[in-house]
Amino acid sequence: MKSFFKDILKRMAVTLVSSILFAIFSLFLLSALIASLVDDGKVEHQPDSILTLNLTMNLTDRPGGFGFEELTRQALTDEQEPPQMHLWEVLQALQKAKSDPKVKALYIKGGFMPSGYGCGYATIQELLQGIADFKKSKKPVIGYMRNPSQLDYLVYSTCDQLSMDPSGSLLLKGLSSEAMFFGEAFEKYGVGIQVVRTGDFKGAVEPFISTQFSDENRVQINRLLRLRWNDYVATISKNRSLTPKVIRQKLAKDYLFKPEDALSQNLVDSIIPYDQMVDHLIELGSFDDKFSFTEIDFIDYLDRPDSQEKLTHETGVESPEIKIIYVEGAIIDGWGDDGEVVGGHQIAKRLREARADGNCRAIVLRINSPGGSVSGSDAILQELRRVRKDGIPIIVSMGSVSASGGYWIATECDRLLASKQTITGSIGVFGLLPNLKNIAAGYGLYWDAVKTHDHSDIMSVSRPKSPQELTVIQEHVESLYAKFIHLVATARNMEVEEVQVIAEGRVWTGIDAKAAGLVDDFGGIKAAVLEAAKLAELRDDYEVVEIPGVETPLQAFEEMFEVSSSTSPEYFPTKSDSVTKITNEIQHYLSFLQSLNDPRQAYGVLPWYRRGFGFID
């Protein structure tokens, strides 16, 4: 027996030492691979360069990071995700290129690959404004497209010279908003859904209790789509020197254009194969040693810092700062921030840190969120109040969507700016109370509970709520709705009765919201930063600091091995890797249900909003 234990201990020791050696070897190997991804120096571009903006990316409001899975894939394989760029750095790069003597022209190619809340319509509109500003330099903007989506063509329409591949096509089919409804399926399979809500237009719960849009919800979605399509047609008409009436007449007859048709209708300027486009760009710029034009890729032209440390001047004195704090994704109760969901406590913590930073003179709160947990939204709101109480002005910049809980947090600011096409409003609250009693019983699964009161398990999914419990929860939801109404009335200097008329869960575009008094003015993120500088009485020597900042691969690698002192749990819904439309649709709603983590099951969220709203190519 003694020799047996010795043998066991020996084997355990060998296994332990082998594991440690393997871990050390793997660490060095992975470090080398990660280091190969990190470029220590900036790419130096040559004179007569063509700045190439490849739309094959996900354009977000919030700076992106690097996940372990992405780092490993890039290090070990040739596979790469489409690059993610965010709006502020793209606009800054366009402004820099405008006066850069080495940049001869801007060349646009590719097609957007949206993910999460990226490539929202209002964000793309701000990109168009950046391109329009670049064009003031008299440098040409050249575009080459094959089979663009409608959102891609919105950008291509800004080009001074737009060429199309002979094998391409252009589809301008209009907009639609499609949702999957689970009401009958839940009933069939024994999933119970009980709902409490306020407002005739609060259609957030409809996919879970119905088989189609309600009349009220259909009316408001129809209006939003038509206003957006009008804006789309007006934009491409202006860019292509056409009239909206002519565009509408063209699309009434046909909406799928072959290259010859697109050329005859003045939707493009020429039809040429790619090699001729390369020849043209060589003539415009210069010839490089790879038998192509001298090119600087847009992602290499971005001013991305090697770290997130504060910038200082030669004197060593830090400049005053305007901090842009991003709220992108559905708001949950708790922690986390991956661009799809964002924790209310996470944002509150960032606001506290900004408030404690004596160098922070103003904050721009950039919101691209359909809302979410009332508790999470209120955590942000409370911290915003503390920031303003300390004399730090807050400018809210609404992105593509700032609805429900997204508007809840927007009520606490000194100035509120939105895009004309921002989706906002949705002032309402609902509670979604699922129970699995019947479906579980079908598989022989049952719950039992010992409790001090009949309602001690009121938040359990093991049983439906009683009429008395539903009354209690309904009263809670109505009290939150009253609080929401009061927040809006106070912030917008309106009477409660005025807010009630435009509330009821109704969703508005930025144009309607401004007319209703829900926003102060139109403007994008650059306008918000200028407004923040004005309110903080800053000169031109301030720095703009983004939170979260751009993360490099090396920083992501370091964070993998970082021992954090924070005990805050992080929550991220599982991302779908499915390829079929129906599976993606189901996954979308499953992820939505996962994000409903409010401790009192009270939500202000707009779940039928999708990126680009209406552009589902």
BADO-509964 format. One record per residue (C-alpha): residue in one letter; x, y, z. Coordinates in steps of 0.001 Angstrom, whole numbers, plus 500000, padded with zeros to 6 digits. Example, Ala and Ser with C-alpha at 12.3 -4.5 7.8 and 13.67 -1.06 7.14 Angstrom:
BEGIN
A512300495500507800;S513670498940507140;
***
This chain:
BEGIN
M500000500000500000;K502845502348500855;S504466501841497439;F501085502411495792;F500727505865497359;K504335506680496454;D503610505788492855;I500449507930492868;L502305510902494354;K505134510478491833;R502684510477488928;M500909513541490330;A504241515365490674;V505242514514487106;T501842515652485817;L502031518895487791;V505557519725486603;S504621518853483006;S501570521083483191;I503598523987484555;L506266523587481855;F503597523353479162;A501879526486480502;I505175528401480517;F505989527225476989;S502480528140475782;L502791531547477424;F506037532330475599;L504662530988472316;L501468532990472606;S503448536092473613;A505521535792470461;L502442535343468324;I500650538294469904;A503763540441469559;S503712539717465833;L500290541398465674;V501473544571467376;D502989547238465166;D505267549441467192;G505592552086464513;K503168554138462507;V502928553401458784;E504643556245456952;H502820557079453742;Q504445558407450617;P503730561589448646;D500895561359446112;S499171558634448138;I495566557611447701;L493798557236451047;T491654554085450779;L488505553786452867;N487398550158452701;L483786549929453854;T484289546246454620;M484175546946458327;N481871547470461262;L481565551207461928;T480582551698465563;D480132554640467897;R482175553063470685;P485850552064470282;G486270548314470046;G488564545899471820;F490133542526471215;G488758539278472595;F490945536282473405;E489236534250470676;E489939536941468079;L493568537290469149;T494133533533468988;R492524533224465553;Q494577536081464141;A497771534702465653;L497349531070464607;T495474531359461301;D495065533681458375;E491424534342459337;Q490557537843460428;E487328539507461380;P486448542620459357;P488190545533461084;Q486198547672463460;M486580551411463304;H484627553904465343;L483106557156464239;W485255559669466124;E488587558308464871;V487261558108461296;L486084561720461388;Q489415562849462857;A491310560969460134;L489220562589457388;Q489901565998458898;K493637565268458984;A493630564009455379;K491877567181454272;S495049569219454865;D497632566449454366;P499702567361451259;K500681563696450768;V497049562627450317;K495907563217446745;A492430561671446909;L490034559530448905;Y489189556150447389;I486113554243448662;K485482550560448036;G483922547482449699;G480710547090451654;F479735547385455314;M479615544297457530;P477453545409460466;S477578543701463837;G475923544544467143;Y474872548199467100;G477391549125464408;C476621550859461084;G473551552642462415;Y471913555053459997;A472685558187462007;T476322557087462344;I476584556637458569;Q475052560096458102;E477811561562460294;L480362559741458135;L478807561439455087;Q479255564807456772;G482910563973457357;I483379563073453694;A481594566285452649;D483995568270454831;F486966566451453251;K485692567431449788;K486109571100450702;S489841570519450142;K489021570047446414;K490652566618446576;P488553564118444621;V486564561298446199;I486623558204443989;G484314555223444443;Y484335551721442986;M481425549400443738;R480238545966442682;N477064544903444484;P476530547545447161;S473831547365449795;Q471517550357450091;L473535551558453081;D476766551199451070;Y475288553188448193;L474407556004450570;V478168556474451060;Y479045555836447416;S476601558513446303;T478904561159447833;C481725560309445405;D482831562812442797;Q483581559922440443;L481633556709440980;S482456553641438898;M480744550274438808;D482108546835438014;P480661545412434739;S479444542323436618;G477820544278439434;S474276545407440203;L472487547957442354;L469354547111444340;L467296550021445712;K464242548233447066;G463101550413449949;L463057549681453673;S461389547123455874;S461293546196459550;E460660542520460144;A460216540766463483;M459600537177464535;F456632536534466865;F456663533745469439;G453251534166471075;E451599531114469546;A454739528983469853;F455086529796473561;E451439528921474121;K451807525664472157;Y454860524502474069;G453691525643477499;V455877528697478074;G453842531172480085;I454335534910479468;Q452638537497481652;V452994541180480831;V452502544471482630;R453075547693480694;T452212551335480190;G451447553130476938;D449501552077473857;F452671552251471760;K454932550227474071;G455263547331471645;A458400545823473182;V456503542807474510;E454583542011471317;P457011539402469923;F456453537307473056;I452671537454473327;S451373537962469790;T451651536760466191;Q451921540188464554;F452487543887465182;S449669545720466926;D447914548432464934;E449522551138467085;N453009549704466678;R452516549169462944;V451507552836462553;Q454608554188464281;I457037551790462558;N455501552650459197;R455982556367459859;L459590555866460976;L460403553847457872;R458798556354455523;L460614559284457130;R463894557385456867;W463305556429453239;N462455560056452435;D465753561095453987;Y467612558378452086;V466109559389448737;A466752563081449443;T470391562354450305;I471245560288447227;S469264562698445013;K471324565639446253;N474589563737445944;R473823562541442402;S472381565889441226;L468906564431440763;T465558565361442254;P463720563145444766;K460766563069442370;V462955561672439582;I464444559065441917;R460996557956443057;Q459802557692439459;K462816555550438603;L462280553236441573;A458562552924440822;K459467551300437491;D462533549338438490;Y464644548820441576;L467291546311440420;F469776548107438181;K472303546443435911;P475451548523435336;E474129549908432031;D470844550905433680;A472611552539436632;L474773554516434200;S471851555659432057;Q469952556765435179;N472971558774436457;L473323556557439521;V476972555929438557;D479438557793436343;S481178554947434533;I481388551173434100;I484956549872434191;P486746546698435339;Y488933546915438405;D492244547013436501;Q491135550208434748;M490228551692438138;V493774550911439312;D495183552636436208;H493047555687436930;L494244555848440538;I497858555565439366;E497321558556437093;L495691560456439919;G498414559637442442;S501605557761441661;F502917554302440742;D504267552035443501;D506654549084443257;K503789546545443327;F502363547555439940;S499584549456441636;F498832552927442930;T500579554399445959;E498124553664448721;I497639554346452413;D495037552157454041;F492572554081456181;I493108551904459253;D496837552692459092;Y496050556393458802;L494079556485462048;D495704558219464998;R495455555318467402;P497619555752470520;D499937552948471587;S498372553127475037;Q495472554768476808;E497721556975478932;K496945560671479016;L498706562869476507;T500836565730477809;H502485568701476167;E506217569278476081;T505934571230479315;G504697568092481058;V501437569804481965;E498345567861481132;S495795569607478967;P492209570038480115;E490085567155478917;I486692566533477402;K485802562921478022;I483542561059475609;I481817558278477540;Y480095555754475291;V476861553969476138;E476434551508473270;G474155548477473446;A471235547353475577;I471523548581479165;I471624545813481771;D471718545881485548;G475311545345486646;W478610545241484817;G480079544554481412;D480502546367478114;D481001544582474808;G479190546909472399;E476015544792472475;V475134545084476170;V476444547591478686;G476112547506482452;G474596550499484222;H477099550148487061;Q479945549978484534;I478982553362483078;A478356554797486549;K481880553745487570;R483359555468484523;L481423558614485350;R482704558526488956;E486278558188487713;A485789561096485322;R484304563194488118;A487312562418490339;D489746563421487591;G490553567065488220;N491536567453484585;C488066566574483282;R486264569797482362;A483282568414480425;I481684565111479442;V480052564083476182;L477730561154476794;R477368559392473444;I474292557146473528;N473619554421470979;S471201552262472933;P467594551049472713;G467414551142476512;G467018548188478842;S466917547715482580;V465275550526484554;S467620549774487459;G470695549924485207;S469506553127483545;D468805554755486892;A472296553868488159;I473694555920485274;L471231558755485867;Q472180559105489540;E475866559391488696;L475154561942485973;R473447564084488610;R476569563979490781;V478742565000487840;R476583568040487110;K476388568914490808;D480200569142490768;G479961571740488000;I481062569517485109;P478813570150482092;I477323567141480303;I476419567121476620;V474330564200475396;S475041563134471828;M472417560713470530;G473605558240467919;S471424556010465766;V469150555072468664;S468577556560472099;A465198555263473149;S463408554278476346;G466170553686478926;G468487555469476501;Y466268558541476779;W465926558047480559;I469649558754481015;A469560561571478431;T467289563624480696;E470238564615482910;C472340566937480770;D473096570566479969;R472533570161476248;L470964567384474176;L471915566898470517;A470543564294468120;S470680563383464467;K467603564091462385;Q467355560322461929;T468018559280465534;I465385556849466831;T464371558182470244;G461493558618472662;S459748555354473607;I458930556868476978;G457291553926478677;V457942550960480971;F456998547293480831;G457478544111482831;L457958540701481189;L457226537764483486;P457881534332481924;N457166531039483666;L458159527501482682;K455684525517484775;N453787523822481936;I456698523151479605;A458743521687482466;A455845519459483572;G455767518003480060;Y459271516663480710;G458500515472484237;L460156518444485922;Y458522520160488880;W459343522840491434;D458430522960495082;A459079525771497540;V458923526449501262;K458193530114501945;T457102532541504637;H454502534285502443;D452459533326499422;H454384535831497316;S457929535064498554;D458734533466495185;I457073536175493114;M460099536538490816;S460498532805490208;V459981531332486723;S458487528186488265;R454891529448488308;P452593532137486882;K451843535214488953;S448498535490490722;P446075538331489830;Q446962540046493099;E450693539797492325;L450148541144488822;T448332544111490344;V451302544818492608;I453768544605489722;Q451519546733487484;E451430549428490176;H455236549285490358;V455537549672486580;E453067552564486609;S455056554293489354;L458209553968487241;Y456334555352484252;A455205558321486361;K458829558835487415;F459913558709483763;I457275561290482821;H458409563545485676;L462084563195484647;V461259564288481110;A458987567138482236;T461654568520484576;A464529568113482116;R462673569562479141;N460883572307481091;M457481570942480090;E454216570279481869;V453507566697482855;E450399566749480667;E452497567788477658;V454875564870478169;Q452024562404478580;V450761563331475110;I454096562462473440;A454919559512475726;E452790556316475815;G455833554423474523;R455706556302471205;V458899556274469148;W460092559353467256;T462767560348464774;G465100563162465752;I463100565538463531;D459841564814465360;A461588564742468736;K462963568251468236;A459529569513467177;A458081567940470323;G460754569520472540;L462524566262473423;V465914567381472032;D467621570772471887;D469205570736468451;F470599568633465638;G474264567687465618;G476688564793465674;I479529563857467955;K481862566605466662;A479201569240467330;A478746567803470828;V482458568103471599;L482487571730470410;E479425572452472549;A481134570848475552;A484218573029475036;K482008576105474824;L480136575310478047;A483388574505479858;E484922577748478504;L487918575911477038;R490350577224474453;D491720575036471654;D494333573300473823;Y492019570646475260;E492347566899474696;V489506564545473827;V489672561287475791;E487419558390474828;I486063555954477427;P486521553115476714;G489554553946474618;V490944552085471646;E492512548857472868;T495611547441471201;P496249543668470879;L499076543932473413;Q496783545552475982;A494216542820475442;F496918540215475977;E498042541882479204;E494490542004480491;M494155538239480051;F496718537777482829;E495760540771484915;V494614540058488466;S491779542488489108;S490917543824492535;S487320544266491423;T484798541657492469;S482181543006490069;P480687540209487972;E480567540669484230;Y477688539503482092;F477695539027478360;P475056537109476392;T476366534342474182;K476912535444470617;S475358533460467788;D477543531664465286;S474582530544463154;V474285531304459471;T470603530885458762;K468221533784459044;I465676532041461251;T468333530839463676;N469792534329463884;E466319535704464532;I465699533253467358;Q469158533958468739;H468423537688468699;Y465386537248470901;L467098534712473151;S469931537197473680;F467349539881474353;L465697537681476993;Q469106536979478530;S469733540701478885;L466496541211480847;N468151541043484241;D466482543918486076;P465932542846489719;R462306544060489578;Q461693542904485995;A461014546493484869;Y462313547635481519;G462390550546479149;V463714549082475922;L463013549069472187;P463836545486471100;W462569545738467520;Y465199548373466710;R467967546866464578;R471166548442463341;G470419550796460483;F466668550311461165;G465080549287457895;F468341548400456126;I468358544616456464;D470369543672453352;
***
